[in-house]
Amino acid sequence: KSFTEAQEAKTTPVCLVALGGYGRSELSPLSDIDLMFLFPTKTNIQAIKPFIEHLTNEILYPLWDCDLKVGHSTRTVDEVFTEARKDIQTKTSLLEARYISGSRSLFSTFEQAYRSYYTTEKPKAYIASRLEDQAARRSKFGDTVFLQEPDIKNGVGGLRDYQNALWMAKVKLGVSSIAELATENYLREAEVGRFNESYEFLHRVRNELHFLVTRPTDTLDLEIQTRIAWNLGYRMDDELVRVERFMQHYYRSARAIYRISKIVENRLALTLERPDDGTVSFREVIRAQRMQRAKRIDGFILRGRELAADKADVFKVDPCRLIRVFRHCQQLNCQPDANLHHMIREYRELITEDVVHSKEANTSFKAILSESGSVYPTLLLMHELGVLGLFVPEFDKLTCLVQHEFYHRYTADAHTLSTIRELDRVFSEAEPITLKYRSALRETSDPVILYLILLLHDIGKGVGIKGHAESGVRIAQPILERLGVSSSNRALISYIIKNHLIMAQFWQKRDVDDPETAAAFAETIEEPEKLHHLYVHTFCDARGTAASLWNSYKDTLHTGLYRRTLEQLLLGDKLQARHEERIKMNQQDIIARHMPGITEEEIVAHFQLLPERYSINTDSDEISQHIQMVHALLKTIANADSIGSLRPVIEWQNDLNRSLTIVNVVTWDRPGLFNILAGAFNVAGLSILSAKVSSRSDHIAIDTFYVVESGSGVVQNTKAQALFEETVNSTLIKNRDLYPEILAQAKKHYSRYTLNHKD
């Protein structure tokens, strides 16, 4: 008997329902088929077992005979709801239930009841669970679209990202398609079009993959990429070019899916702020307080942890803000809101040659690369929004570039950013393996310059893998010129780019325990500064290639070569001669400035009275400012009653491009001076990002602090400045005890995040 005849022969209604990919009508050749036999609520399943066996024989066995993998279940309507409440995967698969055959009225009744259930019964809990699942799945697949062998279904930017966005939107908004998100103002029409177009392309790729393999898989391995590319119409004669063009299309599509799915997720996540029972959460209290303290800066408004545009023409008025906005986000520890995201993408074409060569924009970009420990998230955001490749056109050639090397897990752009993430970890994490590399960087004159080196180390791959180190040096020069990098740092950067593979090659091919190995490497390196940078660069480069590429054995060889070579270098006198030459050049440069009222003898004395590291690590502009401040301090001596009563010379300078304020303090040195200054900043409600402390041998201290208003960028509060200066003066002159005021300030901040209660 046919299925219809069997159904008519029984009084019990039943319908056949498609679930999962079959329910979405999106089966690939090797996909599973999920079916459910649905019965009314009061059906006695035991009593109709013969009928169920008949359905199995007539429907399932023919499918199995066709070598199809069929998942099936038999449920009453009540059982469906019970299972959905127990298991989120079941709840999700039922969202895509589609009628196949049988009782239409039964399916219609179920469909309406299930829609009412999933849109009203704890939709926020479902969204929260799906967001957790998204994060876990993406983490499993490297948290990047740009794997060289991506998973089409579950990888970042894969089919699941699109499907999860739709599932959550169904539960929260009751929509049935992505197109309806434009109607609900969750997405723009162009975003919906790009979302669907990219999703369709990934389906085409998955189908072609399934046609070429014999077992179910969703991984685009390197071997099969060239065959899929050919079958999808990429018919270039050069096989490598064919694969590159195909994979670039894949990565752009996956990146679009990831980006747009994140927009949907972020907007749906905002609905999680208020509990389902209607009560006000503690998080809402804090958010409301932050909303009340909205802060305007450089054409933007900071509300809580989101940055918004103050006006629609913010980027038209000053296109350099397209770079500066990322520095503000980094410094303020915030993210662009959804509208600002869209504006950045919409106006990014304003990044013209004028912006690329702008001193202001390049200053902001350098500041981003100088924020040790938190550079990667900002560069990643710039890259995702298409800004990084426009501002550094040389880097854009690495975007979605497949590296035809077995050990590389990522595309060239993703690999570069991954190396920067590893350097962030060196600066911020306290693992034993990172601590020793951090210690090595502290021996350099400019530790954060390694961020720029890592950004540029593979820039030559844009014109070809072979000889990329040498071509990288040539390509990097215009970038370094635009950024205003000093000639000495240019030489260092060029050296590391050209030789970034040499250290690993040395310990891979030579006996590290042989003294001649260290001697030969020391002769190649020439100075400790290069060695320190190369040591950390090699570590970050390897870990950014693939986590499995670095192990304790390699680390032992690498560190052994570093330590033995450093010992060789420190025995020579070449480094000292270089330092003396640099100090002499700085001194001559400052003398040539002819600062009013300041003699050449005073300038020479300044250099002689300070330790060598100050003269080496401080640029000429800073030294000039310090000399003038010292001159001002010395002029007050004749009028001072005592050295203790001397007021310090304090200068404030807002650096908008780096989104911070520089405070220079020059005063007579005394015990506990640094603690006094740090305490005064605390009393004034300012946060210290970093500090440089130098003392002349004539007991004059030069302290430089990089500060921000508490979580809010440059210091615009003149009252805070005045309070700092008043606190410093009264403390130094009257030996005022700052501890009670520091404690009160701490309690003030603490009270913002606690609720008043009675004991």
C-alpha positions in Angstrom: 0.0 0.0 0.0 1.1 3.6 -0.6 1.6 6.0 2.3 -1.7 7.7 1.5 -3.6 4.5 1.4 -2.2 3.4 4.7 -3.1 6.7 6.3 -6.7 6.4 4.9 -7.0 2.9 6.3 -6.4 4.2 9.8 -8.4 6.6 11.9 -5.2 8.1 13.5 -4.0 11.2 11.6 -0.2 11.5 11.0 2.1 13.8 9.1 5.6 13.5 7.8 7.8 16.5 8.8 11.2 17.5 7.5 13.7 18.9 10.0 17.2 20.5 9.9 18.7 21.1 6.5 15.9 19.1 4.8 13.4 21.3 6.6 15.2 24.4 5.2 15.2 22.8 1.7 19.0 23.1 1.7 20.3 19.6 1.3 23.8 19.0 -0.1 24.6 15.7 -1.8 26.0 14.0 1.3 23.7 15.8 3.9 21.8 13.8 6.5 18.0 13.7 6.1 16.0 14.4 9.3 12.4 13.2 9.4 9.7 13.1 12.1 6.5 11.2 12.2 4.1 13.5 14.0 0.9 12.3 15.7 -1.8 14.1 17.7 -1.4 14.7 21.4 -3.5 11.9 22.8 -2.2 9.2 20.5 -1.3 5.9 22.1 2.0 5.1 20.4 2.0 1.5 21.7 -1.4 0.8 20.2 -0.4 1.9 16.7 3.0 0.1 16.5 2.0 -1.9 13.5 1.1 1.3 11.7 4.4 2.8 12.6 6.2 -0.3 11.3 4.3 0.1 8.1 5.5 3.7 7.8 9.1 2.6 8.4 8.9 -0.1 5.8 7.3 2.1 3.2 9.3 5.3 3.7 12.5 4.8 5.6 13.7 1.5 4.1 13.6 2.8 0.6 15.7 5.8 1.6 18.2 3.6 3.4 18.4 1.4 0.3 19.4 4.5 -1.6 22.4 4.9 0.8 21.0 8.0 2.4 21.7 8.7 6.0 18.3 9.2 7.6 17.7 10.4 11.1 14.1 9.8 12.2 11.8 10.2 15.2 8.2 9.5 16.2 6.6 12.0 18.4 3.2 13.2 19.6 2.6 16.9 19.7 3.0 16.9 23.5 6.2 15.0 23.2 7.6 17.5 20.7 7.2 20.3 23.3 8.6 18.2 26.1 11.8 17.4 24.0 12.1 21.0 22.9 12.1 22.2 26.5 14.8 19.7 27.5 17.2 20.2 24.6 18.1 23.4 22.7 19.3 21.5 19.7 15.9 19.8 19.4 14.2 23.2 19.9 16.3 24.6 17.1 15.7 21.8 14.6 12.0 22.2 15.1 12.2 25.9 14.1 12.7 24.7 10.6 9.9 22.0 10.5 8.4 21.7 7.0 5.4 19.7 5.9 6.1 16.8 3.6 3.0 14.6 3.5 0.0 13.4 5.6 -2.5 15.4 7.7 -2.2 19.1 6.8 -4.5 20.2 9.6 -2.3 18.3 12.1 0.8 20.1 10.9 -0.9 23.5 10.8 -2.1 23.1 14.4 1.4 22.0 15.5 3.1 24.9 13.5 0.9 27.5 15.1 1.3 26.1 18.6 5.1 25.8 18.2 5.5 29.3 16.9 3.5 30.6 19.9 5.8 28.6 22.1 9.2 29.6 20.8 8.3 33.3 20.6 6.9 33.6 24.1 8.6 31.1 26.3 12.0 32.5 27.5 13.2 33.8 24.1 16.1 35.6 25.8 17.4 32.4 27.4 17.4 30.8 23.9 19.3 33.8 22.4 21.8 33.7 25.3 22.4 30.0 24.8 22.8 30.4 21.0 25.3 33.2 21.6 27.3 31.0 23.9 27.2 28.2 21.3 28.4 30.7 18.6 31.3 31.8 20.7 32.4 28.2 21.5 32.1 27.1 17.9 34.1 30.0 16.6 36.8 29.5 19.2 37.1 25.9 18.1 37.7 27.0 14.6 40.4 29.6 15.4 38.2 32.7 15.8 39.0 33.7 12.2 37.5 33.4 8.8 40.9 33.1 7.2 42.0 29.5 7.8 43.7 28.0 4.8 41.5 24.9 5.1 38.2 26.3 6.4 35.1 24.4 7.4 32.3 25.6 5.2 29.6 24.6 7.6 30.9 25.2 11.2 33.8 27.5 10.6 33.8 31.3 11.3 31.8 32.9 8.6 30.4 29.5 7.6 26.8 28.4 7.0 26.1 28.0 10.7 26.7 31.8 11.3 24.0 32.7 8.9 21.6 30.0 10.2 22.2 31.0 13.9 21.3 34.6 13.0 18.1 33.4 11.4 17.2 31.1 14.3 17.7 33.8 16.9 15.7 36.3 14.8 12.9 33.8 14.5 12.6 33.3 18.2 13.0 37.0 19.1 11.2 38.7 16.3 9.0 35.9 14.8 10.4 36.4 11.3 10.6 33.6 8.8 13.4 34.9 6.6 16.5 37.0 6.6 14.8 39.5 4.3 12.4 40.4 7.1 15.3 41.7 9.2 15.4 44.8 6.9 11.7 45.4 7.6 12.5 45.1 11.3 15.4 47.6 10.9 17.9 45.1 12.1 19.7 45.1 8.8 19.8 47.4 5.8 18.6 46.1 2.4 22.2 46.0 1.0 23.3 43.9 4.0 20.5 41.5 3.5 21.5 41.2 -0.2 25.1 40.6 0.6 24.2 38.1 3.4 22.1 36.0 1.1 24.5 36.2 -1.8 27.4 35.0 0.3 25.3 32.3 1.8 24.3 31.0 -1.7 28.0 31.0 -2.7 29.0 28.9 0.3 26.2 26.4 -0.6 27.5 26.1 -4.1 31.0 25.4 -2.8 29.6 22.8 -0.3 27.7 21.1 -3.0 30.7 20.9 -5.3 32.8 19.6 -2.4 30.2 16.8 -1.8 30.2 15.9 -5.5 34.0 15.3 -5.3 34.3 13.3 -2.1 32.9 9.9 -1.1 32.4 10.6 2.6 30.6 13.5 4.2 33.0 16.4 4.9 32.8 20.2 5.1 36.6 21.0 5.1 38.1 22.7 2.1 41.5 21.0 2.3 44.4 22.3 0.2 44.3 19.3 -2.1 40.7 19.6 -3.2 40.6 23.4 -3.5 42.1 23.4 -7.0 39.4 20.9 -8.3 36.6 22.8 -6.8 37.9 26.1 -8.3 38.0 24.5 -11.8 34.5 23.1 -11.5 33.1 26.4 -10.3 34.5 28.2 -13.4 37.9 29.5 -12.2 39.8 28.4 -15.3 43.1 30.2 -15.1 46.0 28.3 -16.6 48.2 28.8 -13.5 46.9 26.4 -10.8 48.1 28.6 -7.9 46.4 31.7 -9.4 43.2 29.7 -9.9 43.1 28.6 -6.2 43.9 32.1 -5.0 41.0 33.7 -7.0 38.6 31.0 -5.8 39.7 31.2 -2.1 39.6 35.0 -2.2 36.0 34.8 -3.3 35.3 32.3 -0.5 37.0 34.4 2.2 35.1 37.6 1.1 31.8 35.7 1.2 32.6 34.1 4.6 33.8 37.5 6.0 30.5 39.1 4.9 28.5 36.4 6.6 30.5 36.7 9.8 30.3 40.5 9.8 26.6 40.7 9.2 25.8 37.8 11.5 27.7 39.7 14.3 25.5 42.8 13.6 22.4 40.7 14.1 23.9 39.0 17.2 24.9 42.3 18.8 21.5 43.9 18.3 19.7 40.8 19.6 22.2 40.7 22.6 21.0 44.1 23.6 17.6 42.6 24.4 19.3 40.4 27.1 19.8 43.5 29.3 16.3 43.3 30.8 15.2 40.1 32.6 12.1 38.3 31.3 10.2 39.0 34.5 10.4 42.7 33.9 12.5 43.6 36.9 15.4 46.1 36.6 18.8 44.4 36.6 22.0 45.7 38.2 23.5 45.8 34.8 20.8 48.2 33.7 21.4 50.4 36.7 25.1 50.7 35.7 24.3 51.2 32.0 21.8 54.0 32.9 24.5 55.7 35.0 26.9 55.5 32.1 24.3 56.8 29.7 23.9 59.8 31.9 27.7 60.4 31.8 27.8 60.6 28.0 31.1 62.3 26.9 31.8 64.2 23.7 35.2 63.9 22.1 36.5 64.7 18.6 33.0 64.5 16.9 32.0 61.4 18.7 29.8 60.6 21.8 30.8 57.9 24.3 27.9 56.3 26.1 28.9 53.4 28.3 31.1 51.2 26.3 29.8 52.3 22.9 31.1 55.2 20.7 28.6 57.0 18.4 28.9 59.7 15.8 27.8 63.1 17.0 26.8 64.2 13.5 26.2 62.5 10.2 29.0 64.4 8.5 31.7 63.6 11.1 33.9 61.8 8.6 33.2 64.2 5.7 34.4 67.2 7.9 37.6 65.4 8.8 38.4 62.1 7.0 41.4 61.5 9.3 38.8 60.6 11.9 38.4 57.3 10.0 41.7 56.4 11.6 41.4 58.4 14.8 38.1 56.7 15.7 39.9 53.4 16.2 42.4 55.1 18.5 39.6 56.5 20.5 37.9 53.1 20.8 41.2 51.5 21.8 42.0 54.2 24.4 38.5 54.4 25.8 38.0 50.6 25.8 34.8 50.8 23.8 33.4 49.7 20.5 31.7 51.6 17.7 27.9 51.3 17.9 26.0 49.7 15.1 25.4 52.9 13.3 29.0 54.0 13.5 30.0 50.6 12.2 27.9 51.3 9.1 29.2 54.8 8.8 32.8 53.7 8.8 32.1 51.2 6.0 30.1 53.7 4.1 32.6 56.5 4.3 35.8 54.5 4.2 36.4 55.5 0.6 37.3 59.0 2.0 40.6 57.4 2.9 42.4 59.0 -0.1 46.0 59.5 -0.7 45.8 62.7 1.3 44.7 60.7 4.4 47.2 58.0 3.8 50.0 60.6 3.8 48.4 62.8 6.6 50.6 63.4 9.6 47.6 63.4 11.9 46.3 60.1 10.6 49.7 58.5 10.8 50.2 59.7 14.3 47.0 58.1 15.4 48.0 54.8 13.6 51.4 54.8 15.4 49.6 55.4 18.7 47.4 52.3 18.0 50.6 50.3 17.4 52.1 51.6 20.7 49.3 50.4 23.0 51.2 47.4 24.3 49.0 44.4 25.1 45.9 45.6 23.2 46.9 46.2 19.6 45.3 43.1 18.0 41.6 43.9 18.7 41.9 47.3 17.2 43.8 46.2 14.1 41.3 43.4 13.7 38.4 45.8 13.8 40.1 48.1 11.3 40.6 45.1 9.0 37.1 43.8 9.4 35.7 47.2 8.5 37.9 47.5 5.4 39.9 50.4 6.8 43.3 48.8 7.4 43.8 47.9 3.7 42.8 51.3 2.5 45.1 53.2 4.9 48.0 50.8 4.3 47.4 49.8 0.7 50.5 47.7 0.7 48.9 45.5 3.4 45.7 45.2 1.3 47.5 42.8 -1.1 47.8 40.3 1.7 44.0 40.2 2.3 42.6 36.7 1.7 46.0 35.7 0.2 46.4 32.0 0.3 49.9 30.9 1.4 50.9 27.8 -0.5 52.9 26.4 2.4 51.9 23.3 4.4 52.6 24.6 7.9 50.7 27.9 7.4 47.2 27.6 8.9 46.0 31.1 8.0 45.9 33.5 5.0 48.7 36.1 4.9 46.6 38.9 6.4 45.2 36.7 9.2 48.7 35.3 9.9 50.1 38.8 10.3 47.3 39.8 12.7 47.8 36.5 14.6 51.5 37.4 15.2 50.4 40.7 16.7 47.9 38.9 18.9 50.9 36.8 20.2 52.8 40.0 20.9 49.8 41.3 22.9 50.1 38.2 25.0 53.8 38.7 25.5 53.0 42.1 27.0 49.9 41.2 28.9 50.0 37.6 30.1 52.0 36.2 33.0 52.8 32.8 31.7 56.5 31.7 32.2 57.0 31.5 28.4 55.8 35.0 27.9 57.6 36.6 30.8 61.0 35.9 29.4 60.1 37.4 26.1 58.7 40.4 27.8 62.0 40.7 29.7 63.9 40.7 26.5 61.8 43.4 25.0 62.4 45.6 28.1 66.1 45.5 27.2 65.3 47.4 23.9 65.1 51.2 23.5 61.6 51.0 22.0 59.8 47.7 22.8 56.5 48.6 21.0 58.3 49.1 17.6 58.0 45.3 17.3 54.3 45.8 16.6 55.1 47.7 13.4 57.8 45.2 12.5 55.3 42.3 12.8 52.7 44.2 10.7 55.2 44.6 7.9 57.3 41.4 8.2 55.4 39.6 5.5 54.3 42.6 3.4 56.5 41.3 0.6 54.2 38.3 0.1 51.8 40.7 -1.7 54.2 40.4 -4.8 55.2 36.8 -4.3 56.2 34.3 -1.6 59.7 33.7 -3.1 62.1 36.4 -1.9 59.3 38.1 0.1 61.7 39.2 2.9 63.9 41.2 0.5 60.9 42.7 -1.4 59.3 43.4 2.0 62.1 45.8 2.9 61.5 47.8 -0.3 57.7 47.9 0.1 58.0 48.9 3.8 60.1 52.0 3.1 57.3 54.3 1.9 55.1 53.2 4.9 57.9 54.0 7.4 58.4 57.4 5.7 54.6 58.1 6.0 54.7 57.1 9.6 57.6 59.4 10.4 59.8 56.6 11.7 63.3 57.8 12.7 66.2 56.7 10.5 67.7 54.5 13.3 64.4 52.7 13.7 64.0 52.4 10.0 67.3 50.6 9.8 66.3 48.3 12.6 62.9 47.5 11.1 64.4 46.9 7.7 66.9 44.5 9.2 64.3 42.5 11.0 62.0 42.3 8.0 64.9 41.1 5.8 66.2 38.6 8.3 63.0 37.6 10.2 63.6 33.9 9.3 67.3 33.8 10.1 67.2 33.0 13.8 65.1 29.9 13.4 67.2 28.8 10.5 70.3 29.1 12.7 69.1 26.9 15.5 67.4 24.5 13.2 70.6 23.8 11.2 73.4 24.3 13.7 74.5 23.0 17.1 73.4 25.6 19.6 75.8 24.3 22.2 78.7 24.9 19.9 80.4 28.2 20.9 81.1 28.9 17.2 77.3 29.0 16.5 76.8 31.9 18.9 79.9 33.6 17.6 78.8 33.3 14.0 75.3 34.5 14.8 76.6 37.4 16.9 78.7 38.5 13.9 75.6 38.4 11.7 73.4 40.3 14.2 76.0 42.9 15.3 74.2 44.4 18.2 71.9 43.3 21.1 69.0 45.7 20.0 68.5 43.6 16.9 68.9 40.4 18.8 66.2 41.2 21.4 63.7 42.1 18.7 64.5 39.1 16.5 64.2 36.8 19.5 60.7 37.9 20.3 59.7 38.3 16.6 60.6 34.7 15.8 58.5 33.5 18.7 55.5 35.5 17.7 55.9 34.6 14.0 55.9 30.9 14.8 53.0 31.0 17.2 51.0 33.1 14.8 51.6 30.6 12.0 50.0 27.7 14.0 49.9 27.0 17.7 51.3 23.5 17.1 54.4 24.9 15.4 56.0 25.9 18.6 56.9 23.5 21.4 59.2 23.4 24.5 62.1 21.8 22.5 62.1 24.6 19.9 61.8 27.2 22.6 64.8 25.7 24.4 66.9 25.9 21.3 65.7 29.4 20.5 66.4 30.7 23.9 69.7 29.0 24.1 70.9 30.7 20.9 69.6 34.0 22.2 71.4 33.9 25.5 74.7 32.7 24.1 74.7 35.3 21.3 73.8 38.1 23.7 76.8 37.1 25.9 79.0 37.3 22.8 77.6 40.8 21.8 77.9 42.3 25.3 81.7 41.6 25.3 82.3 43.9 22.4 82.4 47.7 22.3 80.5 48.3 19.1 77.2 49.0 20.8 78.8 51.6 23.1 80.3 53.5 20.2 76.9 53.6 18.4 75.2 55.0 21.6 77.9 57.7 21.9 77.4 58.6 18.3 73.6 58.9 18.7 73.9 61.0 21.9 76.3 63.3 20.1 73.9 63.8 17.2 71.0 64.6 19.5 73.1 67.1 21.4 74.1 68.9 18.2 70.5 68.9 16.9 69.3 70.6 20.1 72.1 73.2 20.2 71.3 74.1 16.6 67.7 75.1 17.7 69.0 78.2 19.5 66.5 78.1 22.3 66.1 81.6 23.8 68.0 82.2 27.0 69.6 78.7 27.0 73.3 78.4 26.4 75.2 75.7 24.7 76.9 74.9 28.1 73.5 74.4 29.7 72.5 71.9 26.9 75.8 70.0 27.2 75.5 69.9 31.0 72.0 68.4 30.7 73.3 65.5 28.7 76.2 65.0 31.1 74.0 65.1 34.2 71.7 62.3 33.0 72.2 58.6 32.5 73.0 57.4 29.1 69.7 55.5 28.6 67.8 58.8 28.8 69.8 60.3 26.0 69.4 57.2 23.9 65.7 56.6 24.5 64.4 60.2 24.5 63.8 62.0 21.2 65.2 65.5 20.5 61.8 67.3 20.9 61.3 65.8 24.4 64.8 66.6 25.4 64.4 70.2 24.3 61.2 70.6 26.3 62.9 69.1 29.4 65.8 71.5 29.0 63.5 74.5 28.9 61.6 73.2 32.0 64.8 72.7 33.9 65.9 76.2 32.9 62.6 77.6 34.3 63.1 75.6 37.5 66.7 76.8 38.0 65.6 80.5 37.5 63.3 80.2 40.6 66.2 79.2 42.9 67.3 82.8 43.6 63.8 83.7 44.8 63.1 80.6 46.8 63.4 80.5 50.6 64.5 76.9 50.5 64.9 74.1 48.1 61.9 72.4 49.7 59.6 75.3 48.8 60.4 75.2 45.1 57.3 74.7 43.1 57.7 72.1 40.4 57.4 73.0 36.7 54.4 71.2 35.2 53.3 71.1 31.6 50.2 69.5 30.1 49.9 68.5 26.5 46.8 66.8 25.0 47.7 64.3 22.3 44.5 63.9 20.4 46.0 61.5 17.9 47.0 59.1 20.7 43.9 59.9 22.8 45.9 60.7 26.0 47.5 63.5 27.8 51.3 63.9 28.5 52.2 65.5 31.8 55.9 66.5 32.3 56.9 67.3 35.9 60.4 68.8 36.6 61.3 69.4 40.2 64.0 68.9 42.8 64.4 65.2 43.5 63.5 63.9 47.0 62.6 60.6 48.6 59.1 59.3 47.6 58.7 61.8 44.8 57.2 59.3 42.3 54.7 58.1 44.9 53.7 61.7 45.6 53.1 62.4 42.0 51.2 59.2 41.4 49.1 59.8 44.5 48.3 63.3 43.2 47.0 61.9 39.9 44.8 59.5 41.9 43.4 62.3 44.0 42.6 64.3 40.8 40.8 61.3 39.4 43.2 60.7 36.6 44.6 57.3 35.5 48.3 56.8 34.7 48.9 54.7 31.6 52.7 54.7 31.8 55.5 56.8 33.1 59.2 57.6 32.4 61.4 58.7 35.3 64.8 60.3 35.0 67.1 62.0 37.6 70.0 64.3 36.9 73.0 63.9 39.0 72.4 67.5 40.4 69.2 66.1 42.0 66.7 67.5 39.4 64.0 64.9 38.6 62.3 64.7 35.2 59.1 62.7 35.3 56.8 62.1 32.3 53.4 60.7 32.8 50.9 59.5 30.2 47.4 59.9 31.7 43.7 59.9 30.8 40.6 60.9 32.5 39.2 57.8 34.2 38.4 55.7 31.2 37.8 58.7 29.0 40.8 59.7 26.9 42.5 63.1 26.9 42.2 65.2 30.0 39.6 67.9 29.3 38.7 68.6 32.9 40.6 71.7 33.9 39.5 71.2 37.5 41.3 67.9 37.6 44.5 69.6 36.3 44.2 72.3 38.9 43.6 69.8 41.7 46.6 67.8 40.6 48.9 70.8 40.7 47.5 72.1 44.0 47.9 68.6 45.5 51.5 68.3 44.3 52.5 71.8 45.5 51.0 71.4 48.9 52.4 67.9 49.4 55.9 68.9 48.4 55.9 72.1 50.4 53.9 71.1 53.5 54.5 67.4 53.5 50.8 66.8 53.3 49.6 63.2 53.8 47.7 62.0 50.7 46.6 58.6 52.0 43.2 59.7 53.3 42.4 61.5 50.0 43.5 58.5 48.0 41.4 56.2 50.1 38.4 58.6 49.7 38.9 58.6 45.9 39.0 54.8 45.8 35.7 54.6 47.8 34.2 57.2 45.5 34.9 55.0 42.4 33.9 51.8 44.3 30.5 53.3 45.2 29.6 53.7 41.5 29.5 50.0 41.1 27.9 48.9 44.4 24.4 49.2 45.8 23.7 50.9 49.1 22.4 48.5 51.7 21.8 48.4 55.4 23.6 46.0 57.7 
